[in-house]
Amino acid sequence: MAKKSKDARIQVILECTEHKESGMPGTSRYITTKNRKNTTARLELKKYNPILRKVTVHREIK
């Protein structure tokens, strides 16, 4: 059975903010889920960026 679109859990894409500002080619993105009812603001997590080889802040896009 397919999930209904009104579920509380949704998939979000996290994109590196530091990499975007540096101007280097490529992007560091992660896919995760969040609870729409509990976390209404955009998600912001520290994740590893393999291109920059360090932990950076990744923010939710779209």
Residue, then its C-alpha position, 0 to 999 in steps of 0.5 A: m500500500a502506498k503512503k498517504s501524503k498527509d503523513a507526519r514524516i517527510q523526506v528532506i534533502l540537506e545541502c552543504t552551505e560551506h561548499k556552496e559558498s566556496g565555488m568548488p565544483g560538485t555538491s555534498r547532499y544527504i537525504t533524511t526524514k523529519n517529522r513535519k508536525n514537531t519540526t516546522a523550521r528548516l533542518e540544520l545538521k552537522k554532517y561530513n563533506p567528503i569533498l572538503r574532507k571536514v564536518t560542515v553545516h548542512r541545511e534543508i533545501k526546498 
